[in-house]
């Protein structure tokens, strides 16, 4: 930003840091959730193994 407006100091506050973080993380988390919603194959044990 100093190249555009010389002498300007850029500051960050907690709100915008957290907002930027969540804006970046939410699509990634949604992608992980979509991948894990796929039905997982589970083979049930036979009666002898279960007992």
PQR file with spaces between the fields and no chain letter, atoms N, CA, C, O and H, PARSE charges and radii, in Angstrom:
ATOM       1  N    UNK     1       0.824   -1.193    0.000 -0.4000 1.5000
ATOM       2  CA   UNK     1       0.000    0.000    0.000 -0.0000 2.0000
ATOM       3  C    UNK     1       0.868    1.255    0.000  0.5500 1.7000
ATOM       4  O    UNK     1       0.438    2.302   -0.486 -0.5500 1.4000
ATOM       5  N    UNK     2       2.060    1.166    0.528 -0.4000 1.5000
ATOM       6  CA   UNK     2       2.941    2.333    0.533 -0.0000 2.0000
ATOM       7  C    UNK     2       3.296    2.784   -0.875  0.5500 1.7000
ATOM       8  O    UNK     2       3.618    3.954   -1.082 -0.5500 1.4000
ATOM       9  H    UNK     2       2.409    0.316    0.923  0.4000 1.0000
ATOM      10  N    UNK     3       3.244    1.885   -1.839 -0.4000 1.5000
ATOM      11  CA   UNK     3       3.548    2.273   -3.225 -0.0000 2.0000
ATOM      12  C    UNK     3       2.427    3.134   -3.798  0.5500 1.7000
ATOM      13  O    UNK     3       2.676    4.046   -4.587 -0.5500 1.4000
ATOM      14  H    UNK     3       2.982    0.935   -1.671  0.4000 1.0000
ATOM      15  N    UNK     4       1.190    2.838   -3.397 -0.4000 1.5000
ATOM      16  CA   UNK     4       0.057    3.579   -3.936 -0.0000 2.0000
ATOM      17  C    UNK     4      -0.054    4.950   -3.260  0.5500 1.7000
ATOM      18  O    UNK     4      -0.186    5.972   -3.934 -0.5500 1.4000
ATOM      19  H    UNK     4       0.988    2.097   -2.756  0.4000 1.0000
ATOM      20  N    UNK     5       0.000    4.964   -1.943 -0.4000 1.5000
ATOM      21  CA   UNK     5      -0.108    6.202   -1.183 -0.0000 2.0000
ATOM      22  C    UNK     5       1.094    6.276   -0.245  0.5500 1.7000
ATOM      23  O    UNK     5       1.053    5.697    0.841 -0.5500 1.4000
ATOM      24  H    UNK     5       0.107    4.134   -1.395  0.4000 1.0000
ATOM      25  N    UNK     6       2.151    6.964   -0.628 -0.4000 1.5000
ATOM      26  CA   UNK     6       3.347    7.044    0.213 -0.0000 2.0000
ATOM      27  C    UNK     6       3.043    7.674    1.574  0.5500 1.7000
ATOM      28  O    UNK     6       2.255    8.614    1.676 -0.5500 1.4000
ATOM      29  H    UNK     6       2.184    7.435   -1.510  0.4000 1.0000
ATOM      30  N    UNK     7       3.681    7.142    2.608 -0.4000 1.5000
ATOM      31  CA   UNK     7       3.532    7.704    3.945 -0.0000 2.0000
ATOM      32  C    UNK     7       2.337    7.166    4.725  0.5500 1.7000
ATOM      33  O    UNK     7       2.129    7.549    5.877 -0.5500 1.4000
ATOM      34  H    UNK     7       4.321    6.378    2.525  0.4000 1.0000
ATOM      35  N    UNK     8       1.544    6.275    4.105 -0.4000 1.5000
ATOM      36  CA   UNK     8       0.380    5.721    4.788 -0.0000 2.0000
ATOM      37  C    UNK     8       0.811    4.502    5.597  0.5500 1.7000
ATOM      38  O    UNK     8       1.602    3.683    5.130 -0.5500 1.4000
ATOM      39  H    UNK     8       1.713    5.965    3.170  0.4000 1.0000
ATOM      40  N    UNK     9       0.289    4.391    6.804 -0.4000 1.5000
ATOM      41  CA   UNK     9       0.559    3.231    7.650 -0.0000 2.0000
ATOM      42  C    UNK     9      -0.672    2.337    7.637  0.5500 1.7000
ATOM      43  O    UNK     9      -1.776    2.790    7.936 -0.5500 1.4000
ATOM      44  H    UNK     9      -0.354    5.056    7.184  0.4000 1.0000
ATOM      45  N    UNK    10      -0.484    1.073    7.292 -0.4000 1.5000
ATOM      46  CA   UNK    10      -1.597    0.136    7.269 -0.0000 2.0000
ATOM      47  C    UNK    10      -1.726   -0.514    8.644  0.5500 1.7000
ATOM      48  O    UNK    10      -0.741   -0.979    9.217 -0.5500 1.4000
ATOM      49  H    UNK    10       0.413    0.705    7.049  0.4000 1.0000
ATOM      50  N    UNK    11      -2.941   -0.541    9.162 -0.4000 1.5000
ATOM      51  CA   UNK    11      -3.173   -1.170   10.456 -0.0000 2.0000
ATOM      52  C    UNK    11      -4.205   -2.289   10.290  0.5500 1.7000
ATOM      53  O    UNK    11      -5.003   -2.279    9.353 -0.5500 1.4000
ATOM      54  H    UNK    11      -3.742   -0.164    8.697  0.4000 1.0000
ATOM      55  N    UNK    12      -4.175   -3.235   11.197 -0.4000 1.5000
ATOM      56  CA   UNK    12      -5.142   -4.328   11.196 -0.0000 2.0000
ATOM      57  C    UNK    12      -5.775   -4.384   12.575  0.5500 1.7000
ATOM      58  O    UNK    12      -5.092   -4.239   13.590 -0.5500 1.4000
ATOM      59  H    UNK    12      -3.527   -3.244   11.958  0.4000 1.0000
ATOM      60  N    UNK    13      -7.074   -4.592   12.605 -0.4000 1.5000
ATOM      61  CA   UNK    13      -7.730   -4.785   13.894 -0.0000 2.0000
ATOM      62  C    UNK    13      -8.202   -6.229   13.995  0.5500 1.7000
ATOM      63  O    UNK    13      -8.227   -6.960   13.006 -0.5500 1.4000
ATOM      64  H    UNK    13      -7.628   -4.709   11.782  0.4000 1.0000
ATOM      65  N    UNK    14      -8.568   -6.619   15.191 -0.4000 1.5000
ATOM      66  CA   UNK    14      -8.957   -8.002   15.456 -0.0000 2.0000
ATOM      67  C    UNK    14     -10.124   -8.438   14.581  0.5500 1.7000
ATOM      68  O    UNK    14     -10.120   -9.545   14.042 -0.5500 1.4000
ATOM      69  H    UNK    14      -8.547   -6.025   15.995  0.4000 1.0000
ATOM      70  N    UNK    15     -11.127   -7.567   14.438 -0.4000 1.5000
ATOM      71  CA   UNK    15     -12.304   -7.912   13.652 -0.0000 2.0000
ATOM      72  C    UNK    15     -11.921   -8.305   12.234  0.5500 1.7000
ATOM      73  O    UNK    15     -12.338   -9.355   11.746 -0.5500 1.4000
ATOM      74  H    UNK    15     -11.130   -6.668   14.876  0.4000 1.0000
ATOM      75  N    UNK    16     -11.131   -7.469   11.572 -0.4000 1.5000
ATOM      76  CA   UNK    16     -10.787   -7.740   10.179 -0.0000 2.0000
ATOM      77  C    UNK    16      -9.829   -8.924   10.043  0.5500 1.7000
ATOM      78  O    UNK    16      -9.894   -9.654    9.053 -0.5500 1.4000
ATOM      79  H    UNK    16     -10.792   -6.616   11.969  0.4000 1.0000
ATOM      80  N    UNK    17      -8.953   -9.123   11.007 -0.4000 1.5000
ATOM      81  CA   UNK    17      -8.085  -10.303   10.963 -0.0000 2.0000
ATOM      82  C    UNK    17      -8.915  -11.582   11.036  0.5500 1.7000
ATOM      83  O    UNK    17      -8.689  -12.519   10.269 -0.5500 1.4000
ATOM      84  H    UNK    17      -8.901   -8.530   11.810  0.4000 1.0000
ATOM      85  N    UNK    18      -9.875  -11.618   11.961 -0.4000 1.5000
ATOM      86  CA   UNK    18     -10.723  -12.800   12.112 -0.0000 2.0000
ATOM      87  C    UNK    18     -11.646  -12.956   10.907  0.5500 1.7000
ATOM      88  O    UNK    18     -11.865  -14.074   10.441 -0.5500 1.4000
ATOM      89  H    UNK    18     -10.058  -10.857   12.583  0.4000 1.0000
ATOM      90  N    UNK    19     -12.182  -11.862   10.404 -0.4000 1.5000
ATOM      91  CA   UNK    19     -13.053  -11.924    9.221 -0.0000 2.0000
ATOM      92  C    UNK    19     -12.295  -12.463    8.023  0.5500 1.7000
ATOM      93  O    UNK    19     -12.807  -13.327    7.311 -0.5500 1.4000
ATOM      94  H    UNK    19     -12.004  -10.954   10.783  0.4000 1.0000
ATOM      95  N    UNK    20     -11.097  -11.980    7.787 -0.4000 1.5000
ATOM      96  CA   UNK    20     -10.299  -12.475    6.661 -0.0000 2.0000
ATOM      97  C    UNK    20      -9.956  -13.955    6.836  0.5500 1.7000
ATOM      98  O    UNK    20      -9.965  -14.721    5.872 -0.5500 1.4000
ATOM      99  H    UNK    20     -10.681  -11.278    8.365  0.4000 1.0000
ATOM     100  N    UNK    21      -9.656  -14.346    8.071 -0.4000 1.5000
ATOM     101  CA   UNK    21      -9.329  -15.741    8.339 -0.0000 2.0000
ATOM     102  C    UNK    21     -10.539  -16.638    8.064  0.5500 1.7000
ATOM     103  O    UNK    21     -10.410  -17.666    7.399 -0.5500 1.4000
ATOM     104  H    UNK    21      -9.648  -13.724    8.854  0.4000 1.0000
ATOM     105  N    UNK    22     -11.725  -16.249    8.580 -0.4000 1.5000
ATOM     106  CA   UNK    22     -12.906  -17.086    8.371 -0.0000 2.0000
ATOM     107  C    UNK    22     -13.340  -17.093    6.911  0.5500 1.7000
ATOM     108  O    UNK    22     -13.797  -18.120    6.410 -0.5500 1.4000
ATOM     109  H    UNK    22     -11.830  -15.414    9.120  0.4000 1.0000
ATOM     110  N    UNK    23     -13.206  -15.969    6.228 -0.4000 1.5000
ATOM     111  CA   UNK    23     -13.549  -15.930    4.795 -0.0000 2.0000
ATOM     112  C    UNK    23     -12.672  -16.884    3.999  0.5500 1.7000
ATOM     113  O    UNK    23     -13.108  -17.432    2.987 -0.5500 1.4000
ATOM     114  H    UNK    23     -12.835  -15.135    6.635  0.4000 1.0000
ATOM     115  N    UNK    24     -11.451  -17.082    4.445 -0.4000 1.5000
ATOM     116  CA   UNK    24     -10.532  -17.986    3.763 -0.0000 2.0000
ATOM     117  C    UNK    24     -10.769  -19.434    4.171  0.5500 1.7000
ATOM     118  O    UNK    24     -10.685  -20.338    3.340 -0.5500 1.4000
ATOM     119  H    UNK    24     -11.096  -16.637    5.267  0.4000 1.0000
ATOM     120  N    UNK    25     -11.065  -19.655    5.446 -0.4000 1.5000
ATOM     121  CA   UNK    25     -11.181  -21.017    5.953 -0.0000 2.0000
ATOM     122  C    UNK    25     -12.517  -21.683    5.641  0.5500 1.7000
ATOM     123  O    UNK    25     -12.550  -22.892    5.412 -0.5500 1.4000
ATOM     124  H    UNK    25     -11.134  -18.921    6.121  0.4000 1.0000
ATOM     125  N    UNK    26     -13.613  -20.940    5.625 -0.4000 1.5000
ATOM     126  CA   UNK    26     -14.934  -21.540    5.455 -0.0000 2.0000
ATOM     127  C    UNK    26     -15.045  -22.346    4.158  0.5500 1.7000
ATOM     128  O    UNK    26     -15.539  -23.472    4.205 -0.5500 1.4000
ATOM     129  H    UNK    26     -13.587  -19.958    5.812  0.4000 1.0000
ATOM     130  N    UNK    27     -14.613  -21.831    3.007 -0.4000 1.5000
ATOM     131  CA   UNK    27     -14.704  -22.666    1.793 -0.0000 2.0000
ATOM     132  C    UNK    27     -13.874  -23.953    1.897  0.5500 1.7000
ATOM     133  O    UNK    27     -14.283  -24.995    1.384 -0.5500 1.4000
ATOM     134  H    UNK    27     -14.211  -20.916    2.968  0.4000 1.0000
ATOM     135  N    UNK    28     -12.729  -23.886    2.550 -0.4000 1.5000
ATOM     136  CA   UNK    28     -11.902  -25.087    2.712 -0.0000 2.0000
ATOM     137  C    UNK    28     -12.580  -26.099    3.632  0.5500 1.7000
ATOM     138  O    UNK    28     -12.561  -27.299    3.359 -0.5500 1.4000
ATOM     139  H    UNK    28     -12.397  -23.040    2.967  0.4000 1.0000
ATOM     140  N    UNK    29     -13.175  -25.620    4.712 -0.4000 1.5000
ATOM     141  CA   UNK    29     -13.883  -26.515    5.634 -0.0000 2.0000
ATOM     142  C    UNK    29     -15.090  -27.141    4.939  0.5500 1.7000
ATOM     143  O    UNK    29     -15.353  -28.331    5.108 -0.5500 1.4000
ATOM     144  H    UNK    29     -13.191  -24.645    4.933  0.4000 1.0000
ATOM     145  N    UNK    30     -15.824  -26.349    4.161 -0.4000 1.5000
ATOM     146  CA   UNK    30     -16.973  -26.888    3.419 -0.0000 2.0000
ATOM     147  C    UNK    30     -16.531  -27.970    2.442  0.5500 1.7000
ATOM     148  O    UNK    30     -17.219  -28.974    2.259 -0.5500 1.4000
ATOM     149  H    UNK    30     -15.611  -25.382    4.024  0.4000 1.0000
ATOM     150  N    UNK    31     -15.381  -27.756    1.817 -0.4000 1.5000
ATOM     151  CA   UNK    31     -14.850  -28.754    0.880 -0.0000 2.0000
ATOM     152  C    UNK    31     -14.539  -30.065    1.608  0.5500 1.7000
ATOM     153  O    UNK    31     -14.838  -31.145    1.099 -0.5500 1.4000
ATOM     154  H    UNK    31     -14.822  -26.940    1.965  0.4000 1.0000
ATOM     155  N    UNK    32     -13.945  -29.969    2.785 -0.4000 1.5000
ATOM     156  CA   UNK    32     -13.627  -31.168    3.580 -0.0000 2.0000
ATOM     157  C    UNK    32     -14.912  -31.872    4.001  0.5500 1.7000
ATOM     158  O    UNK    32     -14.987  -33.100    3.957 -0.5500 1.4000
ATOM     159  H    UNK    32     -13.702  -29.092    3.199  0.4000 1.0000
ATOM     160  N    UNK    33     -15.918  -31.112    4.407 -0.4000 1.5000
ATOM     161  CA   UNK    33     -17.191  -31.710    4.827 -0.0000 2.0000
ATOM     162  C    UNK    33     -17.845  -32.434    3.655  0.5500 1.7000
ATOM     163  O    UNK    33     -18.355  -33.542    3.822 -0.5500 1.4000
ATOM     164  H    UNK    33     -15.857  -30.115    4.443  0.4000 1.0000
ATOM     165  N    UNK    34     -17.837  -31.825    2.480 -0.4000 1.5000
ATOM     166  CA   UNK    34     -18.426  -32.485    1.300 -0.0000 2.0000
ATOM     167  C    UNK    34     -17.704  -33.794    0.995  0.5500 1.7000
ATOM     168  O    UNK    34     -18.339  -34.774    0.608 -0.5500 1.4000
ATOM     169  H    UNK    34     -17.422  -30.925    2.344  0.4000 1.0000
ATOM     170  N    UNK    35     -16.398  -33.817    1.165 -0.4000 1.5000
ATOM     171  CA   UNK    35     -15.637  -35.034    0.884 -0.0000 2.0000
ATOM     172  C    UNK    35     -15.959  -36.128    1.892  0.5500 1.7000
ATOM     173  O    UNK    35     -15.991  -37.304    1.528 -0.5500 1.4000
ATOM     174  H    UNK    35     -15.882  -33.020    1.480  0.4000 1.0000
ATOM     175  N    UNK    36     -16.198  -35.768    3.152 -0.4000 1.5000
ATOM     176  CA   UNK    36     -16.441  -36.784    4.174 -0.0000 2.0000
ATOM     177  C    UNK    36     -17.895  -37.219    4.226  0.5500 1.7000
ATOM     178  O    UNK    36     -18.210  -38.194    4.909 -0.5500 1.4000
ATOM     179  H    UNK    36     -16.171  -34.813    3.447  0.4000 1.0000
ATOM     180  N    UNK    37     -18.802  -36.528    3.522 -0.4000 1.5000
ATOM     181  CA   UNK    37     -20.204  -36.926    3.511 -0.0000 2.0000
ATOM     182  C    UNK    37     -20.438  -38.122    2.590  0.5500 1.7000
ATOM     183  O    UNK    37     -21.497  -38.750    2.634 -0.5500 1.4000
ATOM     184  H    UNK    37     -18.547  -35.736    2.967  0.4000 1.0000
ATOM     185  N    UNK    38     -19.459  -38.428    1.770 -0.4000 1.5000
ATOM     186  CA   UNK    38     -19.600  -39.590    0.903 -0.0000 2.0000
ATOM     187  C    UNK    38     -19.757  -40.827    1.776  0.5500 1.7000
ATOM     188  O    UNK    38     -19.118  -40.947    2.821 -0.5500 1.4000
ATOM     189  H    UNK    38     -18.599  -37.918    1.734  0.4000 1.0000
ATOM     190  N    UNK    39     -20.605  -41.736    1.341 -0.4000 1.5000
ATOM     191  CA   UNK    39     -20.855  -42.929    2.128 -0.0000 2.0000
ATOM     192  C    UNK    39     -19.588  -43.786    2.176  0.5500 1.7000
ATOM     193  O    UNK    39     -19.018  -44.140    1.143 -0.5500 1.4000
ATOM     194  H    UNK    39     -21.124  -41.638    0.491  0.4000 1.0000
ATOM     195  N    UNK    40     -19.172  -44.099    3.370 -0.4000 1.5000
ATOM     196  CA   UNK    40     -17.979  -44.914    3.545 -0.0000 2.0000
ATOM     197  C    UNK    40     -18.369  -46.376    3.575  0.5500 1.7000
ATOM     198  O    UNK    40     -19.375  -46.748    4.177 -0.5500 1.4000
ATOM     199  H    UNK    40     -19.635  -43.811    4.208  0.4000 1.0000
ATOM     200  N    UNK    41     -17.571  -47.202    2.924 -0.4000 1.5000
ATOM     201  CA   UNK    41     -17.844  -48.628    2.899 -0.0000 2.0000
ATOM     202  C    UNK    41     -17.398  -49.226    4.234  0.5500 1.7000
ATOM     203  O    UNK    41     -16.266  -49.039    4.680 -0.5500 1.4000
ATOM     204  H    UNK    41     -16.753  -46.900    2.434  0.4000 1.0000
ATOM     205  N    UNK    42     -18.322  -49.945    4.847 -0.4000 1.5000
ATOM     206  CA   UNK    42     -17.996  -50.594    6.114 -0.0000 2.0000
ATOM     207  C    UNK    42     -18.466  -52.036    6.018  0.5500 1.7000
ATOM     208  O    UNK    42     -19.642  -52.305    5.775 -0.5500 1.4000
ATOM     209  H    UNK    42     -19.241  -50.097    4.485  0.4000 1.0000
ATOM     210  N    UNK    43     -17.554  -52.939    6.208 -0.4000 1.5000
ATOM     211  CA   UNK    43     -17.917  -54.350    6.181 -0.0000 2.0000
ATOM     212  C    UNK    43     -18.221  -54.792    7.604  0.5500 1.7000
ATOM     213  O    UNK    43     -17.374  -54.702    8.492 -0.5500 1.4000
ATOM     214  H    UNK    43     -16.599  -52.720    6.406  0.4000 1.0000
ATOM     215  N    UNK    44     -19.419  -55.262    7.800 -0.4000 1.5000
ATOM     216  CA   UNK    44     -19.805  -55.739    9.123 -0.0000 2.0000
ATOM     217  C    UNK    44     -19.134  -57.089    9.395  0.5500 1.7000
ATOM     218  O    UNK    44     -18.992  -57.913    8.492 -0.5500 1.4000
ATOM     219  H    UNK    44     -20.107  -55.335    7.078  0.4000 1.0000
ATOM     220  N    UNK    45     -18.730  -57.302   10.635 -0.4000 1.5000
ATOM     221  CA   UNK    45     -18.091  -58.591   10.957 -0.0000 2.0000
ATOM     222  C    UNK    45     -19.125  -59.721   10.934  0.5500 1.7000
ATOM     223  O    UNK    45     -20.319  -59.492   11.127 -0.5500 1.4000
ATOM     224  H    UNK    45     -18.846  -56.632   11.368  0.4000 1.0000
ATOM     225  N    UNK    46     -18.646  -60.931   10.697 -0.4000 1.5000
ATOM     226  CA   UNK    46     -19.583  -62.061   10.735 -0.0000 2.0000
ATOM     227  C    UNK    46     -19.919  -62.371   12.198  0.5500 1.7000
ATOM     228  O    UNK    46     -19.319  -61.814   13.117 -0.5500 1.4000
ATOM     229  H    UNK    46     -17.676  -61.117   10.540  0.4000 1.0000
ATOM     230  N    UNK    47     -20.868  -63.248   12.388 -0.4000 1.5000
ATOM     231  CA   UNK    47     -21.375  -63.529   13.735 -0.0000 2.0000
ATOM     232  C    UNK    47     -20.269  -64.045   14.661  0.5500 1.7000
ATOM     233  O    UNK    47     -20.222  -63.656   15.827 -0.5500 1.4000
ATOM     234  H    UNK    47     -21.355  -63.700   11.641  0.4000 1.0000
ATOM     235  N    UNK    48     -19.385  -64.908   14.169 -0.4000 1.5000
ATOM     236  CA   UNK    48     -18.321  -65.468   15.018 -0.0000 2.0000
ATOM     237  C    UNK    48     -17.330  -64.382   15.461  0.5500 1.7000
ATOM     238  O    UNK    48     -16.912  -64.360   16.619 -0.5500 1.4000
ATOM     239  H    UNK    48     -19.424  -65.225   13.222  0.4000 1.0000
ATOM     240  N    UNK    49     -16.966  -63.508   14.564 -0.4000 1.5000
ATOM     241  CA   UNK    49     -16.020  -62.443   14.892 -0.0000 2.0000
ATOM     242  C    UNK    49     -16.651  -61.465   15.886  0.5500 1.7000
ATOM     243  O    UNK    49     -15.976  -60.969   16.789 -0.5500 1.4000
ATOM     244  H    UNK    49     -17.306  -63.526   13.624  0.4000 1.0000
ATOM     245  N    UNK    50     -17.931  -61.193   15.720 -0.4000 1.5000
ATOM     246  CA   UNK    50     -18.619  -60.239   16.593 -0.0000 2.0000
ATOM     247  C    UNK    50     -18.722  -60.758   18.027  0.5500 1.7000
ATOM     248  O    UNK    50     -18.660  -59.983   18.982 -0.5500 1.4000
ATOM     249  H    UNK    50     -18.480  -61.595   14.987  0.4000 1.0000
ATOM     250  N    UNK    51     -18.882  -62.092   18.171 -0.4000 1.5000
ATOM     251  CA   UNK    51     -19.012  -62.610   19.541 -0.0000 2.0000
ATOM     252  C    UNK    51     -17.650  -62.986   20.057  0.5500 1.7000
ATOM     253  O    UNK    51     -17.526  -63.445   21.192 -0.5500 1.4000
ATOM     254  H    UNK    51     -18.932  -62.722   17.396  0.4000 1.0000
